[in-house]
Amino acid sequence: MKKNKIEILILIVILAIASFLIFKNLGQQMLWNDEAETAVIARNILKYGYPSPWDGKNLITQQNGSETVQIGNAYFWAWHPWLQDYLTAGSFKIFGVNNFTARLPFALAAVLSIFVLYLLVKRLFQNSSLALLSSLLLSLSVPFLLYSRQGRYYILAALFGLLVLYFYDKIIKEKKGIFALALFSILLFHSNFYAAGALFLSLILFFLLYDFSKERLKKLIIAALFFLIFTVPWLYFFYNGLHAQPTLKMVAGNIYLYLNQFHYIFPLILLPLLFFIWPDKKRKGKLKRKVSLLIFPILVSWIFMSFILARSDAYLSLRYITYVVPLFATIFALILSWLWQKSPAIAFLVAIVFIFTNIFSLGWLGILNPILKSAGGKQKTIAAQSYLKDYLYEINHNYIGPISGIVKFLRKNIQPGDTLETNYEQESIIFYTDAKIINRVANPQSPVFKLTHSPYTADWIIKRKYWPEIQIPESFQEIEIPYPDLPWDNLPEIDYHKFQSVSGFPKVKIYKPAQ
């Protein structure tokens, strides 16, 4: 009993640390483009009752109107599943509309993910210490923390992905959990269908190799039928995301680029140590299955997403498969536990070096660069640093990016009825201001074509440096505001993320008709 109390106390401390790291200063930074997209659609849910990219004045589109499906007189958002939008709308309804409430549901989901990882690892390995260590490592993972602070679907894949794994194992071992598996599979799909496809494919392969039996298959088929009932109708909305024809070079390039992403969340140089842990003759392969259940989703998702993203315009990132981050944390915990048995000092040193520095990543990048170059990818060079130290600085200071300056300027200067044209981050401007955004759709077949073709001319033009060229009339005068014109206000990807306000970039330029 005393041991259980200590375990619960340690878990509470870990969750408290995670909550502090996730919620501290959560609402300070402005919503960047993709976050604002979710927030605007959530706001439209409160207005119309369904996720619409059209609010009666402005249209949300980054894909020339192809994200919209029209049913009768209603326009439905059809580029991402809607769970993120309804969660955000619920947060807005209860707590009001602001930066913090836009991110609140996802921050809560992140804390729950840490707790679910504890439950999953304890279930698989019957080892409380390993479960606590895995949860602690995840709580201190800067990539995980960055995704946790986004008002976007990213972290939902981690939460529901872990729950799917938990109840899959429960069905296999206890023949219970059919409806729970179906429920969390449905929620995973409605969070991110890429993540759902990747994880389900990995579990199908895992089941065939490790767990197959006719009785188990029947139970999984029942869960699958419930899943299909609540997901297939939505495929009507989400069919249009894949269009490109991938080449072998594109897929290979994505495979290596994903490998580059992995090195930020796991010391890949330690991967060979798994071969000392994986086989366990005394347990007759039991550990092999447990470790395989962690590795399969990583490997299959890696290949699956490399192919899928070669067929779409999506940004290659871990954001689609965030459940791999807690799985990598658990694998690292396994390695540390094994090292602890050999030498506690070495295990402690490895843990400290990985948590507080990026030394393990530096060595791996040198190996990757020639491969990335041959595959058409960009070579990566990073300096030695402590991401955790940088993260702690960020959550204790204010970050000022281009959106901060643009919104401040527009709120001060635009008049009711003013129109504005820009080549990026329209969604953020729509969320924060009352400007009418000129966002003309070029495709006449789009259901929103007629909504965007009106006789408006721009009263203001914001020309962002790193995005498609936008023509400035000769009669317009330039206004430079003292805010950096970054490609993105801020991204959660650690290889781009700005932990503090930056200098040395061109300034944002805004244009208006000369007086």
BAVEXGU-429433 format. One line per field, with one value per residue (C-alpha): x, y, z; residue number from 1. Coordinates in steps of 0.001 Angstrom, whole numbers, m for minus. Layout:
N
X = c(X	...) .
Y = c(Y	...) .
Z = c(Z	...) .
resi = c(NUM	...) .
! end
This chain:
515
X = c(0	2828	4520	1302	986	4551	3893	740	2581	5402	2863	1081	4407	5191	1764	2182	5553	4048	1075	3371	5505	2457	169	2721	2149	9	m1962	869	1879	m441	m2178	m122	m1843	m2900	m3976	m6012	m7630	m8914	m9992	m11935	m13747	m14543	m15952	m18052	m19416	m20765	m22375	m23767	m23666	m21339	m17694	m17824	m14860	m17184	m18357	m20414	m17502	m14267	m13296	m10746	m8751	m5138	m5853	m7666	m11090	m10701	m11174	m14892	m17884	m21251	m24475	m27495	m26688	m24203	m20427	m18562	m14861	m13446	m9682	m9273	m11472	m13730	m13007	m10399	m12909	m15685	m13317	m12149	m15724	m16671	m13765	m14794	m18409	m17513	m14500	m14619	m12620	m8897	m5463	m5540	m8966	m8014	m5181	m6806	m8415	m5155	m3065	m5446	m5176	m1392	m1520	m3961	m1551	1166	m1210	m2357	1271	1825	m1165	m69	3533	2470	29	2546	5542	3980	6652	5663	9151	9359	5897	6864	10174	8431	5949	8717	10723	7636	6917	10416	10358	10518	9022	6071	5689	5717	2958	1035	847	m723	m4398	m4447	m5154	m1524	m1553	m4915	m3135	m889	m3789	m6101	m3239	m2078	m5651	m6036	m2865	m4051	m7409	m5971	m3743	m6716	m8760	m5854	m5144	m8514	m11002	m12495	m12565	m14228	m16350	m13558	m11217	m13885	m14577	m10962	m10307	m13215	m11882	m8412	m9876	m11801	m8627	m6314	m7116	m3444	m2562	m5501	m4486	m858	m1642	m4343	m2062	655	m1784	m3083	454	1275	m1853	m1016	2553	2064	m1531	m3576	m6373	m9888	m11500	m9479	m10135	m13901	m13661	m11502	m13931	m16776	m14718	m13868	m17546	m18429	m15465	m16557	m20126	m18877	m16078	m16949	m19628	m17018	m14759	m17095	m15711	m12068	m11383	m9574	m6322	m4261	m3578	113	1734	4654	7984	10420	12793	10064	9193	12858	13475	10571	11847	15192	13619	11422	14494	15957	12823	13112	16567	15102	12950	15150	18936	19099	22739	21504	19138	21486	21076	17552	19042	20324	16904	14538	15237	14485	14707	13673	10344	9837	9397	7069	9309	9739	6015	5897	8753	7398	4073	6024	8217	5648	3623	6848	8200	4912	3931	7363	6954	3206	3509	6541	4348	1197	2966	4580	1003	m127	849	1143	4204	6416	6379	5829	2655	609	1891	2569	1900	5424	6842	5541	6486	10055	10048	9147	11843	14363	13113	13679	17240	17916	16522	18807	21787	20913	21304	24753	25909	23679	26249	26246	22437	22153	24722	22974	19616	20999	22855	19772	17301	19443	21494	21212	24606	23176	21471	24626	26451	23536	23041	26552	25747	22405	23553	25041	21937	19586	21468	21304	17569	16905	16473	18100	21216	20810	23311	22472	24492	24933	22224	19780	16244	14827	16702	15452	11919	12004	13151	10266	7493	8819	9157	6994	7527	6938	6542	5131	1489	1920	3012	514	m2466	m1341	m962	m4281	m6272	m4928	m5256	m7983	m11467	m14782	m15295	m11609	m10364	m6986	m4920	m1979	m52	117	m1451	m4829	m6420	m4667	m5805	m9390	m9323	m7926	m9396	m12582	m10870	m12420	m9761	m9519	m8902	m9974	m10334	m9045	m10861	m14329	m15420	m14957	m18218	m16794	m15677	m18608	m18078	m14604	m15156	m16550	m15561	m13425	m10095	m7558	m7339	m4314	m1760	607	3431	5169	8677	8778	5454	4160	4678	1927	1690	1773	100	2396	0	567	3072	5180	5028	7656	6769	9471	8528	10426	8964	9486	8291	5941	5060	6144	5928	5965	8591	11759	14036	12245	10710	11731	12190	12535	11895	14354	16336	18212	15195	13626	10799	7133	5969	2429	1126	m1728	m2828	m686	m2460) .
Y = c(0	2389	1622	2439	5765	6690	5727	7861	10772	10578	10437	13517	15375	14423	15597	18817	19477	18767	21036	23888	23461	23254	25929	28585	31696	29582	32501	34986	34188	35141	32343	31643	30856	27223	27833	30827	28676	26316	29242	30990	27793	27173	30683	29953	26833	29072	31204	28535	25280	23547	24019	26572	28345	31243	33692	35911	38255	36295	32900	30530	28906	27973	25582	27773	26922	23142	22780	23579	21328	22958	21258	23367	26880	25689	25642	22930	22858	19727	19855	18565	16464	18490	17297	20031	22659	21475	21225	24780	25986	24404	26148	29470	28971	28252	30494	33158	33725	34377	32828	30823	29276	28423	26266	25043	21781	20626	21502	19412	16574	16700	16241	13357	11827	11668	9910	7453	6666	5775	3405	1846	1201	m180	m2490	m3733	m4209	m4574	m2171	980	2462	2107	3664	6632	7100	7039	9663	11853	11676	12628	15525	16891	16298	19740	18589	17132	20317	22494	20451	20530	24329	24507	25291	22548	18815	17724	16445	14681	12024	11309	11016	8885	6912	5800	4921	2831	901	457	m1027	m3082	m4810	m5160	m6965	m9278	m10221	m9910	m10067	m6815	m3270	m3655	m521	1513	562	1549	4846	5983	4825	7014	9968	9432	9491	12678	14224	13276	10660	10427	9349	6944	5307	4939	3515	1134	m233	m846	m2679	m4840	m5949	m6413	m8511	m10796	m11311	m11559	m11892	m13638	m15971	m16396	m15444	m12238	m11451	m11585	m9056	m6725	m6980	m5880	m2862	m2156	m2203	376	2436	2341	3401	6623	7406	6305	9020	11671	10441	12352	15536	14552	12881	15761	16036	13614	14475	14321	11254	10351	9279	6919	9842	11867	8995	8244	11913	11959	8801	10443	13751	11949	10202	13645	14622	11507	12429	15369	13088	10011	9482	7341	6615	4389	2400	m636	m1193	m2443	m5645	m6390	m5741	m7142	m10898	m12404	m16191	m16559	m14890	m16763	m13730	m11798	m8769	m9043	m8510	m5613	m3779	m4593	m2995	214	m71	m1162	2089	4084	2096	1752	5387	6463	4694	5351	9091	9357	8009	9955	13298	12729	12814	15976	19575	18928	20070	17095	16935	14846	16882	14202	11273	12746	9372	8346	10845	8985	5671	6885	8137	4629	3009	5434	4528	843	1579	3631	833	m1669	671	1170	m2556	m2418	903	3392	6134	5672	5501	8694	10468	9431	10645	14016	14584	13780	15808	18931	18987	18051	16337	13017	14768	16488	13272	11727	14751	14429	10917	11994	14970	13107	10905	13878	15654	12664	12292	15910	17070	19985	19426	20203	21999	22791	24204	22638	23922	22982	22886	22571	25684	27553	26336	27538	30934	31064	30309	32967	35741	37314	36369	39051	37908	39368	38745	40795	43800	43371	43040	45973	48163	47155	47609	51129	52149	50324	51742	49832	48421	48564	45763	44085	41828	39734	36707	34868	34474	35771	33512	35284	38660	37383	36126	39297	42106	43141	43655	42309	40027	39869	36164	35420	31761	31150	27843	28551	25010	25727	26164	29333	30900	33321	34346	35687	37442	40809	44309	44952	46732	46699	49569	47888	45381	43348	41848	38982	38341	34537	33857	34147	37528	40091	43122	46571	49392	52319	54638	52849	54008	51683	51573	49501	48356	47261	43580	40699	39316	35618	32818	31743	33644	30527	26790	23964	22017	22220	22662	25966	27059	30448	30250	34014	37104	37339	40091	40311	39602	42030	44091	43633	45955	47296	49362	51832	54348	57476	60550) .
Z = c(0	891	m2437	m4314	m2500	m3416	m7034	m7153	m5545	m8105	m10935	m9563	m9393	m13008	m14186	m12200	m13851	m17266	m16577	m15588	m18710	m20987	m19506	m18506	m20661	m23010	m24422	m24941	m28511	m31351	m33246	m36345	m39632	m39050	m35464	m36610	m39287	m36593	m34406	m37186	m38176	m34490	m34256	m37343	m35618	m32873	m35581	m37936	m35956	m38417	m39538	m42329	m43964	m44892	m42234	m44509	m45193	m45335	m46725	m45221	m48017	m48618	m51492	m54018	m52630	m52877	m49097	m49302	m50020	m50677	m49567	m50401	m49262	m46640	m47082	m45153	m44343	m45974	m45544	m41983	m39683	m37445	m33901	m33378	m34526	m32206	m29240	m29864	m30359	m27019	m25324	m26896	m25824	m22202	m21604	m24327	m27508	m27052	m27577	m24354	m24931	m28526	m27148	m23937	m25203	m26750	m23705	m21585	m24121	m23777	m19995	m20467	m23006	m20361	m17973	m20661	m21525	m17877	m18010	m21309	m20258	m16884	m18651	m21214	m18934	m15469	m14282	m12420	m12473	m16246	m16623	m14451	m16270	m19663	m18472	m17076	m20305	m22301	m19939	m20585	m24345	m25954	m29299	m27374	m25322	m28443	m30100	m26818	m26910	m30365	m30951	m33523	m33881	m33499	m29923	m30314	m32375	m29379	m26927	m29049	m30600	m27142	m26155	m29317	m28423	m24836	m25772	m28620	m26071	m23711	m26372	m27176	m23560	m21815	m24692	m23399	m24686	m28100	m27835	m26233	m29094	m31623	m29830	m29631	m33201	m34324	m32337	m33811	m37329	m36614	m35217	m38066	m40695	m41706	m38167	m38097	m41378	m40319	m36872	m38104	m40814	m38225	m35931	m38775	m39599	m35918	m35371	m38292	m37089	m33319	m32150	m34817	m33791	m35171	m31862	m31592	m35241	m34664	m31838	m33895	m36818	m34518	m33444	m37089	m38106	m35458	m36622	m40267	m39464	m37894	m40350	m43898	m44404	m43625	m46417	m48735	m47252	m47015	m50353	m52029	m50094	m52193	m55806	m56727	m58258	m55996	m57409	m55745	m55228	m53491	m51154	m50437	m49715	m47258	m45553	m44853	m43880	m41348	m40018	m39512	m37534	m35365	m34128	m32210	m30050	m29673	m29553	m32687	m32012	m29134	m31352	m31666	m27921	m28620	m29983	m26491	m24960	m27563	m27356	m23951	m24025	m20382	m21088	m24340	m26545	m24240	m24142	m27873	m28394	m25926	m27583	m31033	m30133	m29564	m32645	m35242	m35179	m35541	m38489	m40366	m39786	m40995	m44364	m44679	m44103	m46388	m49192	m48289	m47999	m51388	m52745	m51015	m50361	m46627	m44701	m43814	m40047	m36944	m36366	m38185	m36112	m32686	m31039	m32063	m29537	m26436	m28053	m28539	m24932	m23779	m25915	m24437	m20955	m21791	m22870	m19742	m17567	m19279	m18895	m15230	m14648	m16245	m14802	m12971	m13539	m17321	m17430	m15406	m17588	m20823	m19478	m18361	m21632	m23726	m21662	m21277	m24504	m28181	m28331	m29524	m32432	m33655	m34437	m36285	m38544	m39898	m41083	m42561	m44615	m47619	m47771	m47546	m50308	m52666	m51959	m52844	m49267	m47499	m45459	m41790	m39633	m36037	m33201	m29793	m27487	m24758	m26116	m22613	m21500	m24580	m23921	m20314	m21552	m24029	m21554	m19184	m21782	m24453	m28085	m30715	m34329	m37546	m36608	m33427	m35457	m38282	m35940	m33789	m36884	m38445	m35252	m35019	m38660	m40589	m40826	m40907	m44381	m45348	m47596	m47360	m49590	m48432	m49611	m46269	m42811	m43912	m41297	m38437	m39745	m40080	m36486	m34935	m37063	m38869	m42222	m45400	m46910	m50695	m51284	m54843	m55856	m59393	m59980	m61471	m60508	m56820	m54880	m53329	m56617	m56720	m53086	m53751	m57080	m56206	m57334	m54259	m54549	m51746	m49291	m47729	m49030	m46854	m48885	m47081	m48383	m48365	m50086	m53685	m55261	m54919	m57195	m55598	m57573	m58347	m56539	m53199	m50611	m48457	m44665	m42869	m39367	m36871	m36790	m38453	m41676	m40923	m43232	m40409	m37258	m35354	m35968	m33409	m35383	m33343	m36363	m37140	m33855	m32487	m28725	m28491	m30580	m33447	m35142	m38416	m40637	m43132	m41648	m42508	m45285	m45527	m48436	m48780	m51435	m51378	m50071) .
resi = c(1	2	3	4	5	6	7	8	9	10	11	12	13	14	15	16	17	18	19	20	21	22	23	24	25	26	27	28	29	30	31	32	33	34	35	36	37	38	39	40	41	42	43	44	45	46	47	48	49	50	51	52	53	54	55	56	57	58	59	60	61	62	63	64	65	66	67	68	69	70	71	72	73	74	75	76	77	78	79	80	81	82	83	84	85	86	87	88	89	90	91	92	93	94	95	96	97	98	99	100	101	102	103	104	105	106	107	108	109	110	111	112	113	114	115	116	117	118	119	120	121	122	123	124	125	126	127	128	129	130	131	132	133	134	135	136	137	138	139	140	141	142	143	144	145	146	147	148	149	150	151	152	153	154	155	156	157	158	159	160	161	162	163	164	165	166	167	168	169	170	171	172	173	174	175	176	177	178	179	180	181	182	183	184	185	186	187	188	189	190	191	192	193	194	195	196	197	198	199	200	201	202	203	204	205	206	207	208	209	210	211	212	213	214	215	216	217	218	219	220	221	222	223	224	225	226	227	228	229	230	231	232	233	234	235	236	237	238	239	240	241	242	243	244	245	246	247	248	249	250	251	252	253	254	255	256	257	258	259	260	261	262	263	264	265	266	267	268	269	270	271	272	273	274	275	276	277	278	279	280	281	282	283	284	285	286	287	288	289	290	291	292	293	294	295	296	297	298	299	300	301	302	303	304	305	306	307	308	309	310	311	312	313	314	315	316	317	318	319	320	321	322	323	324	325	326	327	328	329	330	331	332	333	334	335	336	337	338	339	340	341	342	343	344	345	346	347	348	349	350	351	352	353	354	355	356	357	358	359	360	361	362	363	364	365	366	367	368	369	370	371	372	373	374	375	376	377	378	379	380	381	382	383	384	385	386	387	388	389	390	391	392	393	394	395	396	397	398	399	400	401	402	403	404	405	406	407	408	409	410	411	412	413	414	415	416	417	418	419	420	421	422	423	424	425	426	427	428	429	430	431	432	433	434	435	436	437	438	439	440	441	442	443	444	445	446	447	448	449	450	451	452	453	454	455	456	457	458	459	460	461	462	463	464	465	466	467	468	469	470	471	472	473	474	475	476	477	478	479	480	481	482	483	484	485	486	487	488	489	490	491	492	493	494	495	496	497	498	499	500	501	502	503	504	505	506	507	508	509	510	511	512	513	514	515) .
! end
